[in-house]
Amino acid sequence: MRYLIYTGIAFQALFYLASVGFYSEAEALCVSSASAQTKFYTREWTFTIVSGVINVLTDFYVLILPIATVWSLQLTSRQKIGIIGIFLTGLL
């Protein structure tokens, strides 16, 4: 379980570092010329879609991650389902 958490943290850190690099490069391109601006806006739209998909997937990852731990607790099945239900309210 610990490795899954560290993997998630590393993935998020690397993704956001790449995002900062992308937007820093984009700012430099937008200043240089008008044709670069058109190219940037196409890339920005694609990057925005990819970023949104990755954010949704990591949100589900964070919601699903504690389910195995909760299921191993010494509680009744009803209590376990209740706790998992509380975690799943994050979908709202």
N, C-alpha and C positions, 0 to 999 in steps of 0.2 A: 504494500500500500504506500509505503514511504517513497518508493521509486516512482510510482505514478504521480505523486504530488510534486516531486522534484522535476519530473519530466514536464509536467504542466507548467511549472514556474519557468523552466528554461525555455520552453516553446514560446510562452507569452513574452518573455524578455527579448528573445531573438526576433520575434515578429515585430515588436514595437521599435526595436532598434532599426530594423529594416524600414519601417514606416517613416521614422525620423530621417533616415538617409534619403528615402524617396522624395519626401516633401522638401528637404533641403536642396536636392538637385533640381526639383521642379521650380523652386523660387529662383534659382540661378538661371534657368532656361527662360523663364518668363520675362526676366529683365533684359535678356540679350536680343530677342527678335520676335516679330509677329508670327512667323512660320513655326517657331519653336513653341509658341503659345498654343497653336492648334494641335500640335503633336502632343503637348502636355495634357490638354484637356481630354483627349482620347485615352491616354494612359491613365489619367486620374480617374476617369469613369470606370475603367477596368479594375484599377486598384481598389476603388471604393467597393465594387461588387465583391471582389475577393476578400477584402477586409471584413465586410459584413458577414459573409459566409463563415469565415474563420471565427469571428466573434460569437456567432450563434452556436457553432460547434463547441467552442470552449465553454460557453454558458451551460450547455447540456453536459459537458464533461464534469464541470464543477457540481452540477446537480446530481449526477449519477455516482460520483466518486464516494460519497459517504454511505451509500446504500449497503454495500458489503459489510462495512463496519457495524452499521445499525443492526443488520440481520444476524450478526454474531453475538449481540448482547443477550444477556440472560433475562429476557422479557417474554411475555406472552406474544403470540402472533398478532393479536389485535393491537397491542401497544407498539409493536414494531411497525406495523402498517400505519398507525397514527403518527409516529415520528417521521416515517418516510413521507407521509402526506404533508407534514409541516414543511419538510425540505422542498417538496414539489410545489409549494405555493410560490416559490421563486419564479415559476413559469408565468405567473400572472402579471 
